[in-house]
Amino acid sequence: MRMALSLAMRGTGAVSPNPKVGCVIVDEGEIVAFGYHRRCGAPHAEADALRNAGERARGCAVYVNLEPCCHQGRTPPCCDALISAGVGRVVIGMEDPNPVVSGGGVRRLSEAGIDVTVGVMSDECRWLNRGFVRNMTAGRPWITVKAAISYDGDMALSNGESRWISGPESRKRAHMMRSENDAVLVGIGTVMADNPALTVRDVDGRSPQKVVLDRNLDTPPDSEILKGGGCVIFAGRSADAERERALTERGAEVVRQQGRGSRISLADVVSELASRGVNYLMVEGGPRIISSFISENLVDEFSLFAAPKILGRGLSLYGDVTLTNMEEAISMKNVRTSMIGDDIWIEGVPSCSPAL
């Protein structure tokens, strides 16, 4: 199962809205074949492994980190392929949270006389596909806040200058993180202050979809973020139509808020992104955007690059978040720390993030 999980990771950044799945076929302790889901629309992990195994799959044990699908999608049901191959046993890491599949794959395999075991390394399996699980159960992506901060917790000097707080090694890792997410989100303040491209550079990987929260459509038509396409701008209902036309002519897609007034609802934004197949969303905005996500309990993970610098009175990562007692403090779990160059990379899940 650990090997299946390792194989599944190879699909990171390429398989959404599908889950990441790996499959290992074993005959009396010997690995016969393996496979994984490479990209959305490609054969699923089970089909890939069975193709590699050929006739040798008959009677074998199959290890897969997610319940095999039992419905017709872009590809045929994996359960049917396993049954047709004559496998003797299927070991499943976790049940599929997709209500179209959940439990159905296990039943179909069992009814065909195949020995089925469910729940091997289930915590690891759920963590690997946390974005898929969050989409299926909560209707939104797994949301990670990524930021470079000083040791005193600031993202920038008081005048807004922020290049560069973190070192080159951290910035390279941040680009790798972009390639691992389906979309990256910033606010109009970041667009105006930094004119970011939000593309993947310095590492191999696919650039994510670019998302901008811009209530009044103030994004300049010559912004770097519009180059190369793939930019979705969420705007208020009352935003100027001429500005929308100028932005769409540069390849942007404008999605207007449907609620009352001009305020953009973060809950509506993340729900819309999930419906578009975004399982993993990285927030790279400034203090105002980050504090809004924190205040609305829409943060599943923090990824902070803390540089050995003191900025004094600067712009705090947490913006407008104000607490009145220690009981309101955001506690973290699953905390992981490592050194990247001279920076400390801190990752953690806030306790308010819904359980997987």
Stockholm file with secondary structure:
# STOCKHOLM 1.0

chainA/1-356         MRMALSLAMRGTGAVSPNPKVGCVIVDEGEIVAFGYHRRCGAPHAEADALRNAGERARGCAVYVNLEPCCHQGRTPPCCDALISAGVGRVVIGMEDPNPVVSGGGVRRLSEAGIDVTVGVMSDECRWLNRGFVRNMTAGRPWITVKAAISYDGDMALSNGESRWISGPESRKRAHMMRSENDAVLVGIGTVMADNPALTVRDVDGRSPQKVVLDRNLDTPPDSEILKGGGCVIFAGRSADAERERALTERGAEVVRQQGRGSRISLADVVSELASRGVNYLMVEGGPRIISSFISENLVDEFSLFAAPKILGRGLSLYGDVTLTNMEEAISMKNVRTSMIGDDIWIEGVPSCSPAL
#=GR chainA/1-356 SS CHHHHHHHGGGTTTSTTSCCCEEEEEETTEEEEEEECCSTTSCCHHHHHHHHHGGGGTTCEEEESSCCCCSCSSSCCHHHHHHHHTCSEEEESSCCCCTTTTTHHHHHHHHTTCEEEECTTHHHHHHHTHHHHHHHHHSSCEEEEEEEEETTSEEEETTSCCTTSSCHHHHHHHHHHHHHSSEEEEEHHHHHHHCCCCCCCSSSSCCCEEEEECTTCCCCTTCGGGTTSCEEEEECTTSCHHHHHHHHHTTCEEEECCSSSSCCCHHHHHHHHHHTTCCEEEECCCHHHHHHHHHTTCCCEEEEEEESCCCSSEEETTTTCCCSSGGGSCCEEEEEEEEETTEEEEEEEETTSCCC
#=GC SS_cons         CHHHHHHHGGGTTTSTTSCCCEEEEEETTEEEEEEECCSTTSCCHHHHHHHHHGGGGTTCEEEESSCCCCSCSSSCCHHHHHHHHTCSEEEESSCCCCTTTTTHHHHHHHHTTCEEEECTTHHHHHHHTHHHHHHHHHSSCEEEEEEEEETTSEEEETTSCCTTSSCHHHHHHHHHHHHHSSEEEEEHHHHHHHCCCCCCCSSSSCCCEEEEECTTCCCCTTCGGGTTSCEEEEECTTSCHHHHHHHHHTTCEEEECCSSSSCCCHHHHHHHHHHTTCCEEEECCCHHHHHHHHHTTCCCEEEEEEESCCCSSEEETTTTCCCSSGGGSCCEEEEEEEEETTEEEEEEEETTSCCC
//
